[in-house]
Amino acid sequence: MTRVCSRILGSTARLVLGKRQEAQMRQIKTILWDVDGTLLDFEASEEACVRLCLKKYGAEINEEQMDWYSRRNAFYWKSFEQGEISKECVYLGRFEDFFSHLGIKHIDPDIFNREYQEALGNSALPREHALELCATLNGMFRQYVVTNGSAVAQTGKLKKSGLENLMDGIFISEQMGTEKPNKEFFDLCSREIPEYDPKTTMIIGDSLTSDMAGGNNAGLLCCWYNPQKKDALEGLRIDYDISSLKEVYEILGISTCRERKVDEREHL
């Protein structure tokens, strides 16, 4: 496994970095944020919205059936990120398979997907520390959203969560004609980012095949949000491996709001 920083940062552990990492911390100017699974709790929203949409058709599912859908959906998205299928195939295929698995024949997968996307747009559950972190970094670093999610769902989520007002820009692959992890996606983003330099830009995301692979392809610093502490893919460069968004403060070399208040009291 190839990693620039092999240590996992921890809120209770002392951060020890080499000269290269210290230099990186000082020079980071731009942050590219993934949304689903990173800033927002996608799994919770996914389950709530699937159940809500099914209820409209008089259908209910148990936990085992919901887990089956989640695994199938993840399979489709991974295939999409690897360039094997189109996004339209993701949207329809997952529900075609799901309804077949459930024995449901009276729901149109295409119509259900549109209803599901609208429901997702009205469901925004921020991860712990996400809003506070982005608000703290606002004005200190340039922050942009980079997402492969649907325009309908992502636009609604970002507005509802308040993240929209904390970002300098939003890049949605559906509106750009290409997606993560393609280098072309990041090249298009770079044209809209002032003083863009891949060496001073860090992507933060939970997906190895989308966010980290994309960061590798574009030559960015790569911060993997890894709350489940999984193993990285062989040969994939991970500069920072974090289990909590709060650890981003350490990477950037800045204190949290609470730490600043404590420090101020100590110097009174």
C-alpha positions as CSV (number, residue, x, y, z in Angstrom):
1,M,0.0,0.0,0.0
2,T,1.4,3.4,-1.0
3,R,0.8,6.3,1.3
4,V,2.5,9.6,1.8
5,C,1.2,9.7,5.4
6,S,0.7,6.3,6.9
7,R,-0.5,7.6,10.3
8,I,-4.1,7.9,11.1
9,L,-4.8,11.2,12.7
10,G,-6.8,11.1,16.0
11,S,-8.3,13.7,18.2
12,T,-6.6,12.2,21.2
13,A,-3.3,11.4,19.5
14,R,-0.6,13.8,19.0
15,L,0.0,14.7,15.3
16,V,3.5,14.0,14.2
17,L,4.4,15.0,10.6
18,G,7.5,14.9,8.5
19,K,8.9,18.0,6.8
20,R,6.9,17.2,3.6
21,Q,3.6,17.0,5.4
22,E,4.4,20.2,7.4
23,A,5.0,22.0,4.1
24,Q,1.8,20.7,2.7
25,M,-0.2,22.0,5.7
26,R,1.2,25.5,5.2
27,Q,0.5,25.7,1.5
28,I,-3.0,24.3,1.2
29,K,-5.2,27.0,-0.2
30,T,-8.1,25.2,-1.8
31,I,-10.3,22.4,-0.6
32,L,-12.6,20.3,-2.8
33,W,-15.4,18.6,-0.8
34,D,-17.3,15.5,-1.6
35,V,-20.9,15.6,-0.4
36,D,-22.6,12.3,0.1
37,G,-20.9,10.2,2.8
38,T,-18.5,13.0,3.6
39,L,-20.2,16.3,4.6
40,L,-23.7,14.7,4.6
41,D,-24.8,11.3,6.0
42,F,-25.9,9.7,2.8
43,E,-26.8,6.3,4.2
44,A,-29.3,7.8,6.7
45,S,-30.9,9.9,3.9
46,E,-30.9,7.0,1.5
47,E,-32.9,4.7,3.8
48,A,-35.4,7.4,4.8
49,C,-36.0,8.4,1.2
50,V,-36.3,4.9,-0.2
51,R,-38.8,4.0,2.6
52,L,-40.8,7.3,2.0
53,C,-41.1,6.7,-1.7
54,L,-42.1,3.1,-1.4
55,K,-44.8,4.1,1.2
56,K,-46.5,6.1,-1.5
57,Y,-47.0,2.8,-3.4
58,G,-48.2,1.0,-0.3
59,A,-44.9,-1.0,0.0
60,E,-42.8,-1.5,3.0
61,I,-39.4,-3.1,3.5
62,N,-37.4,-4.6,6.4
63,E,-33.8,-4.0,7.3
64,E,-32.5,-6.9,5.4
65,Q,-34.2,-5.7,2.2
66,M,-32.9,-2.2,2.8
67,D,-29.3,-3.5,3.2
68,W,-29.8,-5.5,-0.1
69,Y,-30.7,-2.3,-1.9
70,S,-27.8,-0.3,-0.4
71,R,-25.3,-3.0,-1.5
72,R,-26.8,-3.1,-5.0
73,N,-26.7,0.7,-5.3
74,A,-23.1,0.8,-4.2
75,F,-22.3,-1.8,-6.8
76,Y,-23.8,0.3,-9.5
77,W,-22.1,3.5,-8.4
78,K,-18.7,1.7,-8.3
79,S,-19.3,0.4,-11.8
80,F,-20.1,4.0,-12.9
81,E,-17.0,5.4,-11.3
82,Q,-14.9,2.8,-13.1
83,G,-16.4,3.9,-16.5
84,E,-18.2,0.6,-17.0
85,I,-21.8,2.0,-17.1
86,S,-23.6,5.3,-17.6
87,K,-25.3,7.3,-14.8
88,E,-28.7,6.5,-16.4
89,C,-27.9,2.8,-15.9
90,V,-27.2,3.5,-12.2
91,Y,-30.5,5.3,-11.7
92,L,-32.7,2.7,-13.4
93,G,-30.7,-0.5,-12.9
94,R,-30.6,-0.3,-9.1
95,F,-34.4,0.0,-8.8
96,E,-35.1,-2.5,-11.6
97,D,-33.0,-5.0,-9.6
98,F,-34.5,-4.0,-6.3
99,F,-38.1,-4.3,-7.5
100,S,-37.3,-7.6,-9.1
101,H,-35.8,-8.8,-5.8
102,L,-38.9,-7.7,-3.9
103,G,-41.3,-9.1,-6.5
104,I,-42.8,-5.7,-7.1
105,K,-44.2,-5.1,-10.6
106,H,-46.5,-2.1,-10.2
107,I,-43.8,0.6,-9.7
108,D,-42.1,2.2,-12.8
109,P,-38.3,2.4,-12.0
110,D,-37.9,5.6,-14.0
111,I,-40.7,7.4,-12.2
112,F,-39.6,6.1,-8.9
113,N,-36.1,7.3,-9.4
114,R,-37.3,10.8,-10.2
115,E,-39.4,10.8,-7.0
116,Y,-36.5,9.5,-5.1
117,Q,-34.1,12.2,-6.3
118,E,-36.6,14.9,-5.3
119,A,-36.9,13.3,-1.9
120,L,-33.1,13.2,-1.5
121,G,-33.1,16.9,-2.3
122,N,-35.3,17.6,0.7
123,S,-33.2,15.4,3.0
124,A,-29.9,16.8,4.4
125,L,-28.3,15.3,7.4
126,P,-24.9,16.8,8.1
127,R,-22.1,14.7,9.4
128,E,-20.7,15.6,12.9
129,H,-18.5,18.7,12.7
130,A,-19.3,19.3,9.0
131,L,-21.1,22.6,9.3
132,E,-18.9,24.0,12.0
133,L,-15.8,23.0,10.1
134,C,-16.9,24.5,6.8
135,A,-18.0,27.7,8.5
136,T,-14.7,28.0,10.3
137,L,-12.8,27.5,7.0
138,N,-15.0,30.0,5.1
139,G,-12.9,33.0,4.2
140,M,-9.7,31.2,5.3
141,F,-9.6,28.7,2.4
142,R,-11.3,28.4,-0.9
143,Q,-13.9,25.7,-0.6
144,Y,-15.8,23.9,-3.5
145,V,-18.2,21.0,-3.7
146,V,-17.3,18.3,-6.2
147,T,-20.0,15.7,-6.6
148,N,-21.2,12.9,-8.9
149,G,-24.8,13.1,-7.4
150,S,-27.8,14.2,-9.4
151,A,-28.2,17.9,-9.9
152,V,-31.8,17.8,-8.5
153,A,-30.7,16.0,-5.3
154,Q,-27.4,17.8,-4.7
155,T,-28.8,21.3,-5.3
156,G,-31.6,20.7,-2.8
157,K,-29.4,19.1,-0.2
158,L,-26.7,21.9,-0.3
159,K,-29.4,24.6,0.1
160,K,-31.3,22.8,2.8
161,S,-28.2,22.0,4.9
162,G,-26.8,25.5,4.6
163,L,-23.6,24.3,3.0
164,E,-24.4,26.1,-0.2
165,N,-23.7,29.5,1.5
166,L,-20.3,28.3,2.8
167,M,-18.9,27.3,-0.5
168,D,-17.1,29.4,-3.1
169,G,-18.5,27.2,-5.9
170,I,-20.4,23.9,-6.6
171,F,-19.3,21.5,-9.3
172,I,-21.9,18.8,-10.2
173,S,-20.7,16.2,-12.7
174,E,-24.2,15.9,-14.3
175,Q,-23.9,19.5,-15.4
176,M,-20.3,19.2,-16.6
177,G,-20.5,16.2,-18.9
178,T,-17.8,14.3,-17.1
179,E,-17.4,13.0,-13.5
180,K,-15.0,12.0,-10.8
181,P,-12.5,10.3,-11.0
182,N,-11.8,11.5,-14.5
183,K,-9.0,14.1,-14.7
184,E,-11.2,16.0,-17.2
185,F,-13.6,16.7,-14.4
186,F,-11.0,18.4,-12.3
187,D,-9.5,20.2,-15.3
188,L,-12.9,21.8,-15.9
189,C,-13.2,22.7,-12.2
190,S,-9.7,24.3,-12.3
191,R,-10.9,26.8,-14.9
192,E,-13.4,28.3,-12.4
193,I,-11.1,28.3,-9.4
194,P,-8.9,31.5,-8.9
195,E,-5.2,30.8,-8.7
196,Y,-5.8,27.1,-9.0
197,D,-2.7,24.9,-8.3
198,P,-3.1,21.2,-7.8
199,K,-0.1,21.3,-5.4
200,T,-2.1,23.6,-3.0
201,T,-5.4,21.9,-3.5
202,M,-6.8,19.1,-1.3
203,I,-9.8,16.8,-2.0
204,I,-11.6,15.4,1.0
205,G,-14.0,12.5,0.4
206,D,-15.1,9.0,1.5
207,S,-14.8,7.2,-1.8
208,L,-11.6,5.5,-2.9
209,T,-12.7,4.9,-6.4
210,S,-14.2,8.4,-7.0
211,D,-12.6,11.0,-4.7
212,M,-9.2,9.5,-3.9
213,A,-8.7,8.0,-7.4
214,G,-9.8,11.4,-8.8
215,G,-7.4,13.3,-6.6
216,N,-4.6,10.9,-7.7
217,N,-5.4,11.5,-11.4
218,A,-5.5,15.3,-10.9
219,G,-2.3,15.4,-8.8
220,L,-4.1,16.8,-5.7
221,L,-3.4,16.2,-2.0
222,C,-5.8,13.4,-1.0
223,C,-7.6,13.3,2.4
224,W,-9.6,10.1,2.8
225,Y,-12.6,10.4,5.2
226,N,-12.6,6.9,6.6
227,P,-14.8,6.6,9.7
228,Q,-14.9,2.8,9.4
229,K,-11.1,2.6,9.2
230,K,-11.1,0.4,6.1
231,D,-7.9,-0.5,4.2
232,A,-7.0,1.6,1.2
233,L,-6.6,0.1,-2.3
234,E,-3.2,-1.1,-3.3
235,G,-1.2,1.6,-5.1
236,L,-3.6,4.4,-4.3
237,R,-1.9,7.5,-2.8
238,I,-3.6,8.7,0.4
239,D,-1.9,11.7,2.0
240,Y,-4.2,11.8,5.0
241,D,-6.4,9.1,6.5
242,I,-9.0,10.5,8.9
243,S,-11.9,9.0,10.9
244,S,-13.5,12.3,11.9
245,L,-13.9,15.6,10.1
246,K,-12.6,17.3,13.1
247,E,-9.1,16.1,12.2
248,V,-9.1,18.4,9.2
249,Y,-8.3,21.2,11.6
250,E,-5.1,19.4,12.5
251,I,-4.2,18.9,8.8
252,L,-4.6,22.6,8.1
253,G,-2.8,23.6,11.2
254,I,-5.7,25.6,12.7
255,S,-7.5,25.3,16.1
256,T,-11.2,24.7,16.6
257,C,-13.5,27.4,17.8
258,R,-13.6,25.7,21.3
259,E,-9.7,25.5,21.4
260,R,-9.5,29.2,20.5
261,K,-11.9,30.2,23.3
262,V,-9.9,28.1,25.8
263,D,-6.6,29.7,24.6
264,E,-8.1,33.2,24.9
265,R,-9.3,32.5,28.5
266,E,-5.8,31.3,29.4
267,H,-4.2,34.5,28.2
268,L,-6.6,36.9,30.0
